Amino acid sequence: MNSKKPGQGRNCGDQAWLTRRDVLKLIAGAGAGLVVGTAGAEPVGSMLKRRIPRSGEMLPAVGLGTARTFDVGSGEQARAALKEVLRLFVELGGSAVDSSPMYGNAETVVGDLAAGLGVQGSLFLATKVWTEGRDAGIRQMEQSMRRMRSKRIDLMQVHNLVDTQTQLRTLREWKKAGKIRYLGVTHYVVGAFDELEKLIKNEGLDFVQLPYSIATREAEQRLLPLAADTGTAVMVNRPFEKADLFHKVRGRKLPDWAGEFDCHSWAQFFLKYIFSHPAVTCAIPATRKPKHLADNMRSGYGRLPDKAMRRRMVSLMEQL
């Protein structure tokens, strides 16, 4: 018997699959009306999408991270839950899958599962170069393409600013040659924001990936406005603070007023706060559990909080 209260259960060990009926209920329950407060948003019934400024291409706001979660072996049992995660991700309107050679076997697992499910054409593949030197960078990126089973990567990023200028020169060459579609840089700590700011200003980046959450809001001060001004797409990592946000609200009921922006779980609460900033292109929460994947995806449907509601959300979290 399930005794968990609404909003709880993020750290439980269950791996229950969702049936097609569950998926249809999930989408149908997202609410009615238009998604508000966003540029280029679509009506309820389809995933919220944001425009990639450099091209005008629309990207679903809810992406999928693979750090730790997709680093598993080759056995069918080890990959069963992840196969369902990827299947549901595409079925519920997602496309951006972010990985890295830093994440162990994750790139290979993404490539194998995508091929097995026949969804390669539905994915926006993002990965990273994480090494020093031009030749080493080229070898690593070629390896990533083989692992992800793709002759072209949608977004290649310099991971954690390792040998940034060297790798950016190669990325520009690869973009011109059609081997990648977009280029960018990433970091996961606020301490790197000064360097990220310089790169956004001076390097004509297509994407920047950075940490942003309802608890870590420093990006709102400089980087998100700068990204909007320079036409740089923003991919958000660590949206749940490595599950720390769930620990903070454990045992607490979601406030009734969350329903005003079609929010039905704490995961949606945290993600909708991120998406309600117009400079954010997509976020990449990671999970190996289909149930949590479906919950995350629902944050991309329905209304978003306005400025007044965002302040109310922050105030609630600061009181906990």
N, C-alpha and C positions, 0 to 999 in steps of 0.2 A: 504493500500500500504506500502510495506517495504522500508523504506528510509535509513536503516542502511548501513554504509560503510563497506567494507571488514575489518574483524578483530574486528568489534564492536559487541555489543549485548550480552556480557557475563552476564550482570547484568539485562537483561530484564526479564519480567515476563512471556514470552510465554512458552507454554508447547507442541508445535506442535510435533506430532508423525512423525517418519520417516517410509515411506513405504518400502517394500522389494526392489522396484526399486531404491529408494534413497540409501539404503544400498549397493546395487550392484554398483551404480555409485560412492559411497564413496570409495569402495575398488579399483575399476578400475582406479580411478583418482589418486591413490597413487604414480604413477610414474613407471619407468622401471629400470632394472638392479639389482645389488645386493646391499644389505645393507652393508655399508662400516664402517670400524673402530670399529667393535665389534667382540668379541670372541663368537663363536657358533651361529652367526646370521644366519637367513634363507633368501632365496630369496624373493623378493617382490611377493606378492600374498598370503603370510601368515604373521601372526603377528611376529614381532621380539621377539625372545625368548633368555633368558639368562640361563646359567647353574647354578644350586645350587651346590656350590663346594663340600659339604659333601657327596652328593649322585650322582651327575651327571644328576639329573632330570632337564628337561628344563621347565622354567616358563615364560609365556608371560610377556613382559616388562610392559605393561599397566595393572595395577590392579584397584581396586575400593575401595575407602574409604567410610565409613558410618557415620562418626562423624557428628552430627547435621542433615544431610540429611535424614537418615533412621530412625530417632527418631519420628515416627508418630503413630497414633492410629491404631485400627484394622479395620476401615471402608474401604470398597472397594474404595470409592472415594479418601480417603486420601492416599491410596496406589497405585492408578492407574498409576501415572507417574513413581513411583519406580519400579513397575512391568515391565513397558516398558524399563526402564533403565537396569534392570537385564537381560531381554530377549535380548536386543541389545548387552549388554556386552558379553554374551556368543556367540551370533551369529557372532560378529566381532572378536572373537578369544581370549577373556579375560578369566581368571580363578581365579586369586587371589582376594578374597574379605576380607577386613580387618575390624574387629569390636572390641568391648570391652564392658564389663558390665558398663563402665563409660558412654556409649553413649545412656543411656535411654533404649528405646525399640528397638534399632537397631538390636541386635542379633535375637530377635524374628521375626522381619520383614524380615530379610534375610532368616531365616529358613522357614518361612511360604511361602514367595514368591518363593523360590527355589523349595519347595515341590510342589506348585501349578503349576509351569512351568515345572516340571520334569527335572530340570537341576542340581540336587544335585551332580550327578556323574561327572559333568563338572567343578565343583568349587574346588578351593584350598582354604579351609576355614582357616582363621587366626583370632584369637582373643587373649584376654589377661586376666591375673589375676591381680587384682587391689585391694589388701587388705593386711592386716598384719596377720601373724600367719599361721601355717601349716593347721590346721583344717578349718579355714575360707577360705583359698585358695582352698582347695579341694572342699568345698561346692560350692564356686563360680564357679569353673571350671566345676563341674558336672552340675550346673545350665546352664552354657553357652552351654554345649553339648545338653541339653534338648531344650533350646531355638533355637539353630541352627539345631536341628533335626538330629544330627549326633552322632554316637557312637564313632567316632574318629575325632579329630581335626588335621588338617594338620600342623598348626603352632600355638603353644601357647607361648605367650610372657609375660614377667614381665613388666607391664605397668608403665612407668615413674619411674622405679627403686624403687618401693615400696616393702620393705622387700625382697630385691633381693636375698640374699643368702638362706633364708628360702624357697622361692618359687622355686628357681633353683634346690634345692635338690629334691623337689617334682616333678618338671618337668623331671628330669633325671629318676626318678622312673617310671613316666608315659610313658616316651619314651621307656624305656626298656620293659614295659608291653604292648606296642602297642596302648596305648590310644591317644598318639600324635605322629606325625612323625618327627617334628622338634621343637626346642626350641630356644628362643631368648629373647632379652630385647629391650625396647623402651624408647625414650624420644623425646620431641618436641622442646627443647630449646638448643641453642649452649652452654649455661652455664653448661650443663651436660656432655660435651664432655670429660672432664678429667676422669670422672667416667666411661663413656662408653669405653674410651681407655683402662683402666685397665681391664675391663670385657672382652673386645675382646682379649686382650693379654693372660689372665689367665684362662678363663672359658670354652674354647672350644665351643663357641656358634655356632649354626647353622645359625642364623640370628641376625642382628642388625637393628633396625628401627630408623631413625634419620631425622632431617630436612635438606633439601638441595634444593637449587634453584639457578637460574641465579643471584639472588640478595643476597642470603645467601650461600656463597661458602666456608665457613670455613672448612667444611668436606673434601674438596680437599687437605687441608694441611697435615692432619694426619690420619683421620679415614678411608677415602676411600683407601689410599695406605695400611694401616694396615689391613683392611678387606681383600684386595686382597692377601696380604702376608700370612694371617692366614686361608684363605679359608672360610671366613665368608660372607654369602650372605647379601646384603644390600637392605632393603626396605625403600623407601624414602617417608616421609610424608611432608605436607605443600609445595607441589611443586609450588603452585601459591601464597604462602604467604597469605592465607586466602583472595584471590581475590585482594590483594593489587597490584599485578603486572598488573592486568587488568586496575585498576585505573590509573596506571602510563602511560599506552599506550593508554588510551581512546582518541578517535578522531584521532589517528595516523595510517597512512597506513603502512601495513607490507612492509618492504623493498623488492625490486624486487629480490635482491640476495638470499632471503630465498628460492626461487624456486630451487636453486642449491642443496639443500638437501630436496627437496620434501616437503616443508613446506608451508601451505596455510592458516594459521591462527596464531594469537598470542598464543593460547593455545598450538598448535603444536610447535611453536617456543620455548616456555618455557619447554615443556616436552622433545623435542628432544635434548635440551642442556643437560638435566639430563641423558638421555639414552646414549648420546655420551661419557659419562665417563664409561670405561670398567668395573669398580668395581661395578656399579649399577646393581642390579638384577631386580628390578621392582619399580615403583612409584605407589602411590595410591591416585590419585585425586578423590575428592568426588563431586558428583552432584546429584540433583534430577530431572534434565531436560534431556530427551532423546536426544535432539539436541546437547547439550553440551557433553553428553556421547559419541556420535558418533564422534564429533570433537576430543575429547581426544583420542579415540581409533585410529584415523587415524595417530596419531603421532608414532604409532608402526609399520607403513608401510613406505616403501621407504628408501631413503638414510638418513644418519645421518651426521651432521657436523664434519669435521676433526679438528685438533688442531688449525689450522690457522683460520678456520671459527668460532670456539668457541671464540677465542680472539676477533674477529670482533663482535660477538653477545654481548659479555660483554661490549665492547667499546660503542656500540650503547645504551645499557641500562644505562650506566654510564653518557651518555650525556643527558638523559631525565630528 
